[in-house]
Every structure is written in C-alpha cells, then in structure tokens.
Amino acid sequence: MFKNIVLAVLIAIVLTYSLGHLATQWLDLHFSFAEYDFEPITSILAVTAIVAILVVVGFIIAFSIFAAIIFALIAAVIGLFVAGLSVFWPVILFTLVIFLLVRDKQTPAY
C-alpha cells in the first residue's frame, strides 16, 4: 500500500512538472505579484496549489450535495415508515393478538 502511495506521489510530481513546463514555455504563463516575477518553478507550484484547492472544493461540494440527497431520501423513507405505522397500528395490534391466541403451543417432550 505504501508503495502505491509513493508511486502516486511521484507520478503526480512528474505530471505537475511536465504540465507546468508546458504552461510556462508554450503558453507563456508567468506569475507576478507586486511587480515581482516569480521563477518558473514557483509559478508551477502556484498553479499546482490553485488546482489542488479547486479540486478539494469541488469534492466538498460534490459530497455535500450527495450527502444532502441521501439524507433527504433516508428522512423520506423514515417518515413514510412512521406514517404507515401510525395509520395501521390498530390492524397490526389486532393481527398480533389473534396470532398469539391461535398459534399452536408446543409442549416440550421429555
């Protein structure tokens, strides 16, 4: 498992560096802040950080929407169960009483 994590991190580093190199060389992407131009590696790290933050925010939004939908469905099922139970409780009670009265009582054989 640890080997897979290390391999995934190395692949992410290589992809980030490669795509960052493409962004700086082909697209002429450069970051500057307060009239200070960042170095290409720093620009690549900045782009990587921005993308990572956006991915995390996307996952949070996706999972929160998914969780809200699941919560609403579970609440609806519980509500329907309670509503059905509250409507049919006399029938369930009457059926249970009849079942307890007419069932065969088994006596233990010694």
N, C-alpha and C positions, 0 to 999 in steps of 0.2 A: 504494500500500500504506500509506504514511504517513497519507494522507487517511482511509483506513478506520479506522486505529488511533485517530486524533484523534476521528473521528466516534463510535466505540465508547466512548471515554472520556467524551465529552460526554453521550452517551445514558445511560451509567452514572451520571454525576453528577446528571443531571436525575431519573432514576428513584430514585436514593438520596434525593435531597432531597424528592421528592414522597412517597415511601413513608415517609420519616422524619417528614414533616409530618403524614401520616395517623396515624402511630404516636403522635406527641406530642399532637395535637389530638383525634382521635377516641377513641383507646384510653387516653388519659391516662397515657402511658408516660413516666416520668421516672427518671433515674438519680441515685442519691445515694451518696456514698462518704464515710465518716467524718463523717456529719451535714452534708455539703456537697452541695447540689443542683447538678447540672450544668445548664448552659444547654441549650436545645433543640437547637442546632446541635451541641454537644458530645455530646449524647445520640444524635443521628443518626449522628455519626461513630463513636461507640462501638458502636452496633448494626451499622453497616456493617463495622467491623473484626471484630466477632464472627462475622458471617455469612461474611466473606471467609476467616477462619481455618477455619471449619467446612467451607466449600467445598473449600479446599486439602486438609484432612484427608480429606474424602470422596474426592477424586481420588486421593490417595496410596493409600488403602485399596483403591479400585476397581482401580487399575492394578497394585497389588502382588498382588491376588488373580488378576487376569487374567494377569499375568506368571508367577505360580506355576503356573497351569493350563497355559499354553503351554509352560513349561519342563518340566513333568511329561509332557506329550504328546510333546515332542521327545525327551526321555530314553527314553520307552517305545518310540518308533519306532527310535531308535538301538540300543536293547537288542534289539529283535526282529530288526533287520538283522544285528547281530553274532551273535546266537544262530543265525539261519538260515545265515549264512556259516560258522559253526563246525560246524554239522551237515552241510552239503552241500559242504564244501571238497573232499573226495575226488572227488565227482561233477563238480564244476566243473573240477578239475585234469585229470581223465581226459578230459572233453569238450574242453578246450583242447588237450591233446596230440593227440587224434585230429584235431581241426580243423587243427592245424599240419602234420600228416603227410599229410593227404589233399587239402589245398587245391591249386588249380592255381597253379603258379608261372608268372607272366608274365615272359617274357623281353623286354627292351626291343628294339624294332625300330629298326635303324639305317638 
